[in-house]
Amino acid sequence: MKLAIIIYSNDTETVWNAFRLANTSLGYEDKVTIFLLGKGVECVSLPTVKYNIREQMDVFREFHGELIGCGLCCETREDEMPFLKEDLKCELGSMQNLYALVRDYDKVLTF
């Protein structure tokens, strides 16, 4: 199965659970792509005391999940978060990339 997960929240527990689901899906050998949109691009800067998002992101990368961050969403946050693009360590995409995911994948989930 091809699973697209769109994360547009900056709620720590929500983002953490989205990555957990993505990692579980990778464990079943599904193709998983996460697209970070809007507030979702802030996931690398969220507090990780209770919910370790960075750890889940590392597992996602290790098991070959594809992570795409909205380039424009990152650009609009450059003043407050100047290193956001580097911290995300992912491909930057556009609405065309997001459209392709919605069009081509078997299931699309939003968080």
C-alpha distances in whole Angstrom, upper triangle without the diagonal:
4,6,10,13,16,19,22,24,27,27,27,25,23,22,22,20,17,17,17,14,12,14,13,9,10,12,9,8,5,6,8,11,14,17,20,22,26,27,24,25,28,25,27,30,30,32,30,33,31,27,27,24,25,24,21,20,22,19,16,18,19,16,15,13,14,17,19,22,24,27,29,28,29,32,33,34,35,39,38,35,36,34,31,29,30,29,25,25,22,22,24,22,23,23,21,19,18,18,16,13,14,14,11,8,6,8,11,13,17,19
4,7,10,13,16,20,22,24,25,25,24,21,20,20,19,15,15,16,13,11,13,13,10,10,13,11,10,6,5,6,8,11,13,17,19,23,24,21,22,25,23,25,28,28,30,29,32,30,26,25,22,23,23,19,19,20,18,15,16,18,15,13,11,11,14,15,18,20,23,25,25,26,29,30,30,32,35,34,32,33,31,27,26,27,26,22,22,19,18,20,18,19,19,18,15,14,15,12,9,11,11,8,5,5,7,9,11,15,17
4,6,10,13,16,18,21,21,21,20,18,16,17,15,12,12,13,10,8,11,11,8,9,13,11,11,7,6,5,6,8,11,14,16,20,21,17,19,22,20,22,25,24,27,26,28,27,23,22,20,21,21,17,16,18,17,13,15,17,14,13,10,11,12,14,16,18,21,23,22,23,26,27,28,30,33,32,29,31,29,25,24,25,24,20,21,18,18,19,17,18,18,17,14,13,14,12,9,10,12,10,6,6,5,6,8,11,13
4,7,10,13,15,18,19,20,19,16,14,16,15,11,12,14,11,9,12,13,11,12,15,15,14,10,8,6,5,6,7,11,13,16,17,14,16,19,17,19,22,22,25,24,27,26,22,22,18,19,20,17,15,18,17,13,15,18,15,14,10,10,10,11,13,14,18,20,18,20,23,24,24,26,29,28,26,27,26,22,21,23,22,18,19,16,15,16,14,15,14,14,11,9,11,10,6,7,10,9,6,8,6,5,6,9,11
4,6,10,12,14,15,16,15,12,11,12,11,8,9,11,9,8,11,13,11,12,15,16,15,12,11,8,6,5,6,8,10,14,14,11,13,16,14,17,19,19,21,21,24,22,19,18,15,17,18,14,13,16,16,12,14,17,16,15,11,10,10,10,12,13,17,18,17,18,21,22,22,24,27,26,24,25,24,20,19,21,20,16,17,15,15,15,14,15,14,16,13,10,13,13,9,10,13,13,10,11,8,6,5,6,7
4,6,9,12,14,15,15,12,10,13,12,9,10,13,12,11,14,16,15,16,19,19,19,16,14,11,8,6,5,6,7,10,11,8,11,13,12,15,18,17,20,20,24,22,19,19,15,17,19,16,14,18,18,14,16,19,18,17,13,12,10,10,10,11,14,15,13,15,18,19,19,21,24,23,21,23,22,18,18,20,19,15,17,15,15,14,13,13,12,14,12,9,11,13,10,10,13,14,12,14,11,7,6,5,6
4,6,8,10,11,12,9,7,10,10,7,9,12,12,11,14,16,16,17,20,21,21,18,17,13,11,7,6,5,6,8,8,5,8,10,9,12,14,13,17,17,20,19,16,16,13,15,17,14,13,16,17,14,16,19,19,18,14,13,11,10,10,11,14,15,12,14,17,17,16,19,22,20,18,21,20,16,16,18,17,13,16,14,15,14,14,14,14,16,14,12,15,16,13,13,17,18,16,17,14,11,8,6,5
4,7,9,11,13,10,9,12,13,11,13,16,15,15,18,20,19,21,24,25,25,22,20,16,14,10,9,6,5,5,5,4,8,9,9,13,14,13,17,18,21,20,17,18,15,17,19,17,15,19,20,18,19,23,22,21,18,16,13,12,10,10,14,13,10,12,16,15,14,17,20,18,17,20,19,15,16,19,17,15,18,16,17,15,14,14,13,17,15,12,15,17,15,15,19,20,18,20,17,13,11,7,6
4,5,8,10,7,7,10,11,10,12,15,15,15,18,20,20,22,24,25,26,23,22,18,16,13,11,9,8,7,5,5,9,9,8,12,13,11,14,15,18,17,14,16,13,15,18,16,15,19,20,18,20,23,23,23,19,18,15,15,13,13,16,16,12,14,17,16,15,18,20,17,17,20,19,16,17,20,17,15,19,18,19,18,17,18,17,20,19,16,19,21,18,18,22,23,21,22,19,16,13,9,6
4,6,9,8,7,10,12,11,13,15,17,17,19,21,22,23,25,27,27,25,24,20,18,14,13,10,10,9,5,5,8,6,6,10,9,7,10,12,15,15,12,13,11,13,16,15,14,18,19,18,20,23,23,23,20,19,16,16,13,14,17,17,13,13,17,15,13,16,18,15,14,17,17,14,16,18,15,14,18,17,19,18,19,19,19,23,21,19,22,24,21,21,25,26,24,25,22,19,16,13,9
4,6,5,6,9,10,11,13,14,16,17,19,20,21,23,25,26,27,26,25,21,20,16,16,13,13,12,9,9,11,10,8,12,11,8,10,11,13,12,10,12,11,14,16,15,15,19,20,19,21,24,24,24,21,21,18,19,17,18,20,20,17,17,20,19,17,20,21,18,17,21,20,17,19,21,18,17,20,20,22,21,22,22,22,26,24,21,24,26,23,23,27,28,25,26,23,19,16,13,9
4,6,5,6,9,10,11,12,14,16,17,18,20,21,23,25,26,25,24,20,19,16,16,14,15,14,11,10,12,10,8,10,10,6,7,8,10,9,7,9,8,11,13,12,13,16,17,17,19,21,22,23,20,20,18,19,17,19,21,22,18,18,21,21,18,21,22,19,17,21,19,17,19,20,17,16,19,19,22,22,23,24,24,27,25,23,26,27,24,24,28,29,26,27,23,21,17,15,11
4,6,5,6,9,10,10,12,14,15,16,18,20,21,23,25,23,23,20,19,16,17,15,17,17,14,12,15,13,11,13,13,10,10,9,11,9,6,9,9,12,13,12,14,17,17,17,19,21,22,23,20,21,19,20,19,21,24,24,21,21,25,24,22,24,25,22,21,24,23,20,22,23,20,18,21,21,24,24,24,26,26,28,26,23,26,28,24,24,28,28,25,25,22,20,16,14,10
4,5,5,6,9,10,11,12,14,15,17,19,20,22,23,21,21,17,17,14,14,13,14,14,12,10,13,13,10,13,14,11,12,12,14,12,9,12,10,14,15,12,14,17,17,16,19,21,21,22,18,19,17,18,17,18,22,22,19,20,23,22,21,24,25,22,21,24,23,20,21,23,20,18,20,20,22,22,22,23,23,25,23,20,23,24,21,21,25,25,22,22,19,16,13,10,7
4,5,5,6,9,10,11,12,14,15,17,19,20,21,20,19,15,14,11,12,10,12,13,10,8,10,10,7,10,12,9,11,11,14,12,9,10,7,10,12,10,10,14,14,13,15,18,18,18,15,16,13,15,14,16,19,20,17,17,21,20,18,21,23,20,18,21,20,16,18,19,16,14,17,16,18,18,19,20,21,23,21,18,21,22,19,20,23,23,21,21,18,16,12,10,7
4,5,5,6,9,10,11,12,14,15,17,19,20,19,19,16,15,12,14,13,15,16,14,11,13,12,9,11,12,10,11,9,12,10,6,7,5,9,9,7,9,12,12,11,14,16,17,18,15,16,14,16,16,19,21,23,20,20,23,23,21,23,25,22,20,23,21,18,19,20,17,15,17,17,20,21,21,23,24,26,23,21,24,25,21,22,26,25,22,23,20,17,14,13,10
4,5,5,6,9,10,10,12,14,15,17,19,17,18,15,15,13,15,14,16,18,16,13,15,15,12,14,16,13,14,13,15,12,9,10,9,12,12,9,11,14,13,12,16,17,17,18,15,17,16,18,18,20,23,25,22,22,26,26,24,26,28,26,24,26,24,21,22,23,20,18,20,19,22,22,23,24,24,26,23,21,23,24,20,21,24,24,20,20,17,15,12,11,9
4,5,5,6,9,10,11,12,14,16,17,15,15,11,11,9,11,11,13,15,14,11,13,14,11,14,16,14,16,15,17,15,12,12,10,12,13,9,10,14,13,11,14,16,15,16,13,14,12,14,15,17,20,22,19,20,23,23,22,25,27,25,22,25,23,20,20,21,19,16,18,17,19,19,19,21,20,22,19,17,20,20,17,17,21,20,17,17,14,12,9,9,7
4,5,5,6,9,10,10,12,14,15,14,14,10,10,8,11,11,14,17,15,12,13,14,10,12,15,14,15,13,16,15,11,10,8,10,10,6,7,10,9,7,11,13,12,13,10,12,11,13,14,17,20,22,19,19,23,24,22,24,27,24,22,24,22,18,19,19,17,14,15,15,17,18,19,21,21,23,20,18,21,21,17,18,22,21,18,18,16,14,12,12,10
4,5,5,6,9,10,11,13,14,14,14,12,13,12,15,15,18,20,18,15,17,17,14,15,18,16,16,14,16,14,11,10,9,11,10,7,9,11,9,9,12,13,12,14,12,14,14,17,18,21,24,26,23,23,27,27,26,28,30,28,25,27,25,22,22,23,20,17,19,18,20,22,22,24,25,26,23,21,24,23,20,21,24,23,19,19,17,16,13,14,12
4,5,5,6,9,10,11,13,11,12,10,12,11,14,15,18,20,19,16,18,19,16,17,20,18,19,18,20,17,14,14,12,15,14,10,11,14,12,10,14,15,13,14,12,14,14,17,18,21,24,26,23,24,28,28,27,29,32,29,27,29,27,24,24,24,22,19,20,19,21,22,22,24,23,25,21,19,22,21,17,18,21,20,16,16,13,13,10,12,11
4,5,5,6,9,10,11,9,9,6,8,8,11,13,16,19,19,15,16,18,15,16,19,18,20,18,21,19,15,15,12,14,13,9,10,12,10,7,11,12,10,11,8,10,11,13,16,18,21,24,22,22,26,27,25,27,30,28,26,27,25,22,21,22,20,17,17,16,17,19,19,21,21,22,19,17,19,19,15,16,19,18,14,14,12,12,10,12,12
4,5,5,6,9,10,10,10,8,11,11,14,16,19,22,21,17,18,19,16,17,20,19,20,18,20,18,15,14,12,13,11,8,9,10,7,6,9,10,8,10,8,11,12,15,18,21,24,26,24,24,28,29,27,29,32,30,27,28,26,23,22,22,20,17,17,17,19,21,21,24,24,25,21,20,23,22,18,20,22,20,17,17,15,15,14,15,15
4,5,5,7,9,9,11,10,13,13,17,18,21,24,23,20,21,22,19,20,23,22,22,20,22,20,16,16,15,16,14,11,12,13,10,9,13,13,10,12,11,14,15,19,21,24,27,29,27,27,31,32,30,32,35,33,30,32,29,26,26,26,24,21,21,20,22,24,24,26,26,27,24,22,24,23,19,21,23,21,17,17,15,15,14,16,16
4,5,5,7,6,8,7,10,12,15,18,20,24,23,20,21,23,20,21,24,23,25,22,25,23,19,19,17,18,16,13,14,15,12,10,13,13,10,11,10,12,14,17,20,22,26,28,26,27,30,31,30,32,35,33,31,32,30,27,26,26,24,21,21,20,21,23,22,24,24,24,21,20,21,20,16,18,20,17,14,13,12,13,12,15,15
4,5,5,5,7,7,10,12,15,18,21,24,24,20,21,23,20,21,24,23,25,23,25,23,20,18,17,17,15,12,12,13,10,8,10,10,7,8,7,10,13,16,19,22,25,28,26,26,30,31,30,32,35,33,30,31,28,26,24,24,23,20,19,18,19,21,22,24,24,24,21,20,22,20,17,19,21,18,15,15,14,15,15,17,18
4,5,7,10,10,14,15,19,21,24,27,27,23,24,26,22,23,26,25,26,23,25,23,20,19,18,18,16,13,14,14,11,10,12,11,8,11,10,14,16,20,23,26,28,31,30,29,33,34,33,35,38,36,33,34,31,28,27,27,25,22,22,21,22,25,25,28,28,28,24,24,26,24,20,22,24,21,18,17,17,18,18,20,20
4,6,9,10,14,16,20,22,25,29,28,25,26,28,25,25,29,28,29,26,28,26,23,22,21,21,19,16,17,18,14,13,15,15,11,13,12,15,18,21,24,27,30,32,31,31,35,36,35,37,40,38,35,36,34,31,30,30,28,25,24,23,24,26,26,28,28,28,24,23,25,23,20,21,22,20,16,15,15,17,17,20,21
4,7,9,13,15,19,22,25,28,28,25,25,27,25,25,29,28,30,27,30,28,25,23,21,22,20,17,17,17,14,12,14,13,9,10,10,13,16,19,23,25,28,31,30,30,33,35,34,36,39,37,34,35,32,30,28,28,27,24,23,21,22,24,24,26,27,26,22,22,23,21,18,20,21,18,15,14,15,17,17,20,21
4,6,10,13,16,19,22,25,26,22,23,26,23,24,28,27,29,27,29,28,24,23,21,21,20,17,17,17,15,12,14,14,11,10,9,11,14,17,20,23,26,28,27,28,31,32,32,34,37,36,33,34,31,28,27,27,26,23,22,20,20,22,21,23,23,23,19,19,20,18,14,16,17,14,11,11,11,13,14,17,19
4,7,10,13,17,19,23,24,20,21,24,21,22,26,26,28,26,29,28,24,23,20,20,20,17,15,16,14,11,12,13,10,9,7,8,12,14,17,20,22,25,25,25,28,30,29,31,34,33,30,31,29,26,24,24,24,20,19,17,16,19,18,20,20,19,16,16,17,15,12,14,15,12,9,10,11,12,14,16,18
4,7,10,13,16,20,20,17,17,20,18,19,22,22,25,23,26,25,21,20,17,17,17,14,13,14,13,9,11,13,10,8,5,6,9,11,14,17,20,22,21,22,25,26,26,28,31,30,27,28,26,22,21,22,21,17,17,14,14,16,16,18,18,18,14,13,15,14,10,13,15,12,9,10,10,10,11,13,15
4,7,10,13,16,17,14,14,17,15,17,20,21,23,22,26,25,21,20,16,17,17,14,12,14,13,10,11,13,12,9,6,5,6,7,11,13,16,19,18,18,21,23,23,24,28,27,24,25,23,19,18,19,18,14,14,11,11,13,12,14,15,15,11,10,13,11,8,11,13,12,9,12,11,10,11,12,13
4,6,10,13,14,10,11,14,12,14,17,17,20,19,23,22,18,17,14,14,15,12,10,13,13,10,11,14,13,11,8,6,5,6,8,11,14,16,15,15,19,20,20,21,25,23,21,22,20,17,16,17,16,12,13,10,11,12,11,13,14,15,11,10,13,13,10,12,15,14,12,14,12,10,10,10,10
4,6,10,12,8,9,12,12,14,17,17,20,20,24,23,20,19,15,16,18,15,13,16,16,13,13,17,16,14,11,8,6,5,6,7,11,13,11,12,16,17,17,19,22,21,19,20,19,15,14,16,15,12,13,10,10,9,8,10,10,12,9,7,11,11,9,11,14,14,13,15,13,10,10,9,10
4,7,8,5,5,9,8,11,13,14,17,18,22,21,18,17,13,14,17,15,12,15,17,14,14,18,18,16,13,11,8,6,5,6,9,11,9,10,13,14,13,16,19,18,15,17,16,12,12,14,13,10,12,10,10,9,9,10,11,14,11,10,13,14,12,14,17,17,16,18,16,13,12,10,10
4,6,5,6,9,10,13,15,15,19,20,23,23,20,20,16,17,20,18,16,19,20,17,18,22,22,20,17,14,11,9,7,5,9,9,7,9,12,12,12,15,18,17,15,17,17,13,13,16,15,12,15,13,13,11,10,9,10,13,11,9,12,15,13,14,17,18,17,20,17,14,13,10,10
4,5,6,8,10,13,14,14,18,20,23,23,20,20,17,18,21,20,18,21,23,20,21,25,25,23,20,18,14,12,9,7,10,9,5,8,11,9,10,13,15,14,14,16,16,13,13,17,16,14,17,15,15,13,12,12,12,15,15,12,15,18,17,17,20,22,21,23,21,17,15,12,11
4,5,6,8,11,11,11,14,16,20,20,17,18,15,16,19,18,16,20,22,20,21,24,25,24,20,19,15,14,11,10,12,12,8,9,12,11,9,13,15,13,12,15,15,12,14,16,15,13,17,16,17,15,15,15,15,19,18,15,18,21,19,19,23,24,23,25,22,18,16,13,11
4,5,6,9,10,10,14,15,18,18,15,15,12,13,16,15,13,16,18,16,17,20,21,20,17,15,12,11,8,9,12,12,9,10,13,13,12,15,17,15,13,16,15,12,13,15,13,11,14,13,14,13,13,14,15,18,16,14,17,19,17,17,21,22,20,22,19,16,14,11,9
4,5,7,9,10,14,15,19,20,17,16,12,13,16,15,12,16,18,16,16,20,21,19,16,14,11,9,6,7,9,10,7,7,10,11,9,11,14,13,10,13,12,8,9,12,10,8,11,11,12,10,11,13,14,17,15,14,18,19,17,19,22,23,21,24,21,18,16,14,12
4,6,6,7,11,13,16,17,15,14,11,12,15,15,13,16,18,17,17,21,22,21,19,17,13,13,10,11,12,13,9,8,12,11,9,11,13,11,9,12,11,8,10,12,10,9,12,13,15,14,15,16,18,21,19,18,21,23,21,22,25,26,25,27,24,21,19,16,13
4,5,5,9,10,14,14,11,10,7,8,12,11,9,13,15,14,15,18,19,19,16,15,12,12,10,12,14,16,12,11,15,15,13,15,17,14,12,14,13,10,12,13,10,8,12,12,15,14,16,18,19,22,19,18,22,23,20,22,25,25,23,25,22,19,17,15,12
4,6,9,9,13,14,12,10,7,7,10,11,9,11,14,13,14,17,19,18,16,16,12,13,11,14,15,17,14,12,15,16,13,14,16,13,10,13,10,8,10,10,7,6,10,11,14,15,17,19,21,24,21,20,24,25,22,24,27,27,25,27,25,22,20,18,16
4,7,9,12,14,12,11,9,9,13,14,12,14,17,17,17,20,22,22,20,19,16,16,14,16,17,17,14,12,15,15,12,13,14,11,9,12,10,8,11,12,9,9,13,15,18,17,19,21,23,26,24,23,26,27,25,27,30,30,28,30,28,25,22,20,17
4,6,9,11,9,9,8,9,12,13,12,15,17,17,18,21,22,23,20,20,17,18,16,17,19,20,16,15,18,17,14,16,17,14,12,15,14,12,15,15,12,12,15,17,20,19,21,23,24,27,25,23,27,28,26,27,30,30,28,30,27,24,21,18,15
4,6,8,8,8,8,10,12,13,14,16,18,19,20,22,24,25,23,23,20,21,19,21,23,23,20,19,22,21,18,19,20,16,15,18,16,15,18,18,14,15,18,20,23,23,25,27,28,31,28,27,30,31,29,30,33,33,31,32,29,26,23,21,18
4,6,5,5,6,8,9,11,12,14,15,16,18,19,21,23,21,22,19,21,20,22,24,25,22,20,24,24,20,22,23,19,17,20,18,16,19,19,15,15,18,20,23,24,26,28,29,31,29,27,31,32,29,30,33,33,30,31,28,26,23,21,18
4,6,7,10,11,11,13,15,16,18,19,21,22,24,26,24,25,23,25,24,26,28,29,25,24,27,27,23,25,25,22,20,23,21,20,23,22,18,19,21,23,27,27,29,31,33,35,32,31,34,35,32,33,37,36,34,34,31,29,26,24,20
4,6,9,12,12,13,15,17,17,19,21,22,23,25,23,25,23,25,24,26,28,30,26,25,29,28,25,27,28,24,22,25,24,22,24,24,20,20,23,24,27,28,30,32,32,35,32,30,33,34,31,32,35,35,32,32,29,27,24,22,19
4,6,9,9,9,12,14,14,15,18,19,20,22,20,21,19,21,21,23,25,27,23,23,26,26,23,25,26,23,21,24,22,20,22,22,18,17,20,21,24,25,26,28,29,31,29,27,30,31,27,28,32,31,28,29,26,24,20,19,16
4,6,5,7,9,10,11,13,15,16,17,19,18,19,17,20,19,22,24,26,23,21,25,25,22,24,25,22,20,22,20,18,20,19,15,15,17,18,22,23,25,27,28,30,27,26,29,30,27,28,31,31,28,28,26,24,21,20,17
4,5,5,6,9,10,10,12,14,15,17,15,16,14,16,15,18,20,22,19,18,22,22,20,21,23,20,18,20,17,15,17,16,13,12,14,15,18,19,21,23,25,27,24,22,26,26,23,24,28,27,24,25,23,21,18,17,14
4,5,5,6,9,10,10,12,14,15,14,15,13,15,15,18,20,22,19,18,21,22,19,20,22,20,17,18,15,14,15,14,10,10,11,13,17,18,20,23,25,27,24,23,26,26,24,26,29,28,25,27,25,23,20,19,17
4,5,5,6,9,10,11,13,14,14,16,14,17,18,21,23,25,23,21,25,26,23,24,26,24,20,22,19,17,18,17,13,13,14,15,19,21,23,26,27,29,26,25,28,28,25,27,30,29,26,27,25,23,21,21,18
4,5,5,6,9,10,11,13,11,13,12,15,16,19,22,24,22,21,24,25,23,24,27,24,21,23,20,18,18,18,15,13,14,14,18,19,21,24,25,26,23,22,25,25,22,23,27,25,22,23,21,20,18,17,15
4,5,5,6,9,10,11,9,10,9,12,13,16,18,21,19,18,21,23,20,21,24,22,19,20,17,15,15,14,11,9,10,11,14,16,18,21,22,24,20,19,23,23,20,22,25,24,21,22,21,19,17,17,15
4,5,5,6,9,10,10,12,11,14,15,19,21,24,22,20,23,25,23,23,26,24,21,22,18,16,16,15,12,11,10,12,15,18,20,23,25,26,22,22,26,25,22,25,27,26,23,25,23,22,21,20,19
4,5,5,6,9,9,12,12,16,17,21,23,26,24,23,26,28,26,27,29,27,24,25,22,20,19,18,16,14,14,14,17,20,21,24,26,27,23,23,26,25,22,24,27,25,22,23,21,21,19,20,19
4,6,5,6,5,8,8,12,14,18,20,23,21,20,24,26,24,25,28,26,23,24,21,18,18,17,15,13,12,12,14,17,18,21,23,23,19,19,22,21,18,20,23,21,18,19,18,17,16,17,16
4,5,5,5,7,8,11,14,18,19,22,21,20,23,25,24,24,27,26,22,23,20,17,16,15,14,11,10,10,12,15,17,20,22,23,19,19,22,21,18,21,24,21,19,21,20,19,19,19,19
4,5,8,10,12,15,18,21,23,26,25,23,27,29,27,27,31,29,25,26,22,21,19,18,16,15,13,13,15,19,21,24,26,26,22,23,26,24,21,24,26,24,22,23,22,22,22,22,22
4,6,9,12,15,18,22,24,27,26,25,28,30,29,29,33,31,28,28,25,23,21,21,19,17,15,14,16,20,21,24,25,25,21,22,24,22,19,22,24,21,19,20,19,20,20,21,21
4,6,9,13,16,19,21,24,24,23,26,28,27,28,31,30,27,27,24,21,19,19,18,15,13,12,13,17,18,21,23,22,18,19,21,19,17,20,21,19,17,18,18,18,19,20,21
4,6,10,13,16,19,22,21,20,24,26,25,26,29,28,25,25,22,20,18,18,17,14,13,11,12,15,15,18,20,19,16,16,18,17,14,17,19,16,14,16,15,15,15,16,17
4,7,10,13,15,19,18,17,21,23,22,23,27,26,23,23,20,18,16,16,16,12,11,8,9,11,12,15,16,16,12,13,16,14,11,15,17,15,13,16,15,14,15,16,17
4,7,10,12,15,15,14,17,19,19,20,23,22,19,20,17,14,12,13,13,9,9,6,7,9,10,13,15,15,12,12,15,14,12,15,17,16,15,17,16,14,14,14,15
4,7,9,12,11,11,14,16,16,17,21,20,18,18,16,13,11,13,13,9,9,6,5,6,6,9,11,12,9,9,13,12,11,14,16,16,15,18,17,14,15,14,15
4,6,9,8,8,11,13,12,14,17,17,14,15,13,10,8,11,11,8,9,7,6,5,6,8,11,12,10,10,14,14,13,15,18,18,17,20,19,16,16,14,14
4,6,5,6,9,10,11,13,16,16,14,15,15,11,10,13,14,11,12,10,9,6,5,6,8,10,9,9,12,14,13,15,17,18,18,21,20,17,17,15,15
4,5,5,6,9,10,11,14,15,13,13,13,10,8,12,13,11,12,10,9,5,5,6,9,11,11,11,14,16,16,18,20,21,21,24,23,20,20,18,19
4,5,5,6,9,10,13,14,13,13,14,12,11,14,16,14,16,14,12,9,8,7,9,12,12,13,15,17,17,19,21,22,23,26,25,21,21,19,19
4,5,5,7,9,12,12,11,12,13,10,10,14,14,12,15,14,13,10,10,9,11,14,14,13,16,18,18,19,21,23,23,25,24,20,19,17,16
4,6,5,7,10,10,8,9,9,7,6,10,11,10,12,12,12,9,10,11,13,16,15,15,18,20,19,21,24,25,24,27,25,22,21,19,18
4,5,5,9,10,9,9,10,9,8,12,13,13,15,14,14,10,12,12,14,17,17,17,20,22,22,23,26,27,27,30,28,25,24,22,21
4,6,8,9,9,10,12,11,11,15,15,15,17,17,17,13,14,13,15,18,18,18,21,23,23,24,26,28,28,31,29,25,24,21,21
4,6,6,6,7,10,8,10,13,13,13,16,16,17,14,15,16,17,21,20,19,22,25,24,25,28,29,29,31,29,26,24,21,20
4,6,5,4,7,7,9,11,12,13,15,16,17,14,16,17,19,22,21,21,24,26,26,27,30,31,31,34,32,28,27,24,23
4,6,6,10,10,12,14,15,16,19,20,20,18,20,20,22,25,25,25,28,30,29,30,33,34,34,37,35,31,30,27,25
4,6,9,9,12,14,13,15,18,19,21,18,20,21,23,26,25,25,28,30,29,30,33,34,34,36,34,30,28,25,23
4,6,5,9,10,10,11,14,16,17,16,18,19,22,24,23,23,26,28,27,28,31,32,31,34,32,28,27,24,22
4,6,8,9,10,12,14,16,17,15,18,19,22,25,24,24,27,28,28,30,32,33,32,35,33,30,29,26,25
4,6,5,6,9,10,13,15,14,17,19,22,24,23,23,27,27,26,29,31,31,31,33,32,29,28,25,24
4,5,5,6,9,10,12,11,14,16,19,21,20,20,23,24,23,25,28,28,27,30,28,25,24,22,20
4,6,5,7,8,9,8,11,14,17,19,17,18,21,22,21,23,26,26,25,28,27,24,24,22,21
4,6,5,8,10,11,14,17,20,22,20,21,24,24,23,26,29,28,27,30,29,26,26,24,23
4,5,9,12,12,15,18,21,23,21,21,25,25,23,26,29,28,27,29,28,25,24,22,21
4,5,9,9,12,15,18,20,17,17,21,21,20,22,25,24,23,26,24,22,21,19,18
4,7,9,13,16,19,20,17,18,22,21,20,23,25,24,23,26,25,23,22,21,20
4,6,9,13,16,17,14,15,18,18,16,19,21,21,20,23,22,20,20,19,19
4,6,10,13,14,11,12,16,15,14,17,19,18,18,22,21,19,20,19,20
4,7,11,11,9,11,14,14,14,17,19,19,19,22,22,19,20,18,19
4,7,8,6,8,11,11,11,14,15,16,16,20,19,17,18,17,18
4,5,5,6,9,10,11,13,14,16,17,20,19,17,18,17,18
4,5,5,6,9,10,10,12,14,15,18,18,15,16,15,17
4,5,5,6,9,10,10,12,14,18,18,15,18,17,20
4,5,5,6,9,10,11,12,16,16,13,16,16,18
4,5,5,6,9,10,11,14,13,10,12,12,15
4,5,5,6,9,10,13,13,11,14,14,17
4,5,5,6,8,12,12,11,14,15,18
4,5,5,6,9,9,8,11,12,15
4,6,6,8,8,6,10,11,15
4,6,9,10,9,13,15,18
4,7,9,10,13,16,19
4,6,7,11,13,17
4,7,10,14,17
4,7,10,13
4,7,10
4,7
4
